[in-house]
Amino acid sequence: MTHILGIAGSLRDQSLNRWLLEAAREVAPEGVSIEIFDLGEIPLYNADLDSDGARPASVERFKDALTATDALLIATPEYNYTIPGVLQNALDWASRPARRSPLSGKPVGIMGASPGSIGTARAQEHLKLVLLAALALPLPHGGVVVGDALRKFDETGTLVDEPTRRFLADYVQQLAAWARRVGAPAEAVQAVG
């Protein structure tokens, strides 16, 4: 079983990117599970609180969830041509301590949905730089860019565009294969940490 942790870079209840994560969970192949983690409780990064015993409980839960998973799947909106602050903030917490963070060596998939025609392509490029700085292992793939997303999801948040569903299913399968190929089993990472 390949376990993937999914996070959306939006806190909105009706977030297209949260819907995209739900769709990824629906189309995941047999043997792949996707757990969605809500970033809403993670406070702004404060280095004064970034030490054992001082970290907020929500940050510890996030880092533990990252450690226990085989891969990370990020669904990012695009705000002002880049990733939103909530996502950057969560990755800042997760990237520390440097070289010993749960992101180090973690296989990561990137996707995003937007009402705009080019989706979240610019944000995804910025996100790759952030992940590389954290020593994560982004899947060498163009990512999932869902443009004109309001026409591809119905009013309940279900991804109804069949070509997008097929592409997403293939991407999740490729991420799981990438995790098996380059990632350390979660148990081994926990034993080292």
Buried (B, 14 or more C-beta within 10 A) or exposed (E): EBBBBBBBBBEEEEBBBBBBBBBBBBBBEEEBBBBBBEBEEBEEBEEEBBEEEEBBEBBEBBBEBBBBBBBBBBBBBBBEEBBBEBBBBBBBBBBBEEEEBBBBBBBBBBBBBBEEEEBBBBBBBBBBEBBEEBBBBBBEBEBBBBBBBEEBBEEEBEBEBEEBBEBBBBBBBBBBBBBBEBBBEBEEBEEEE
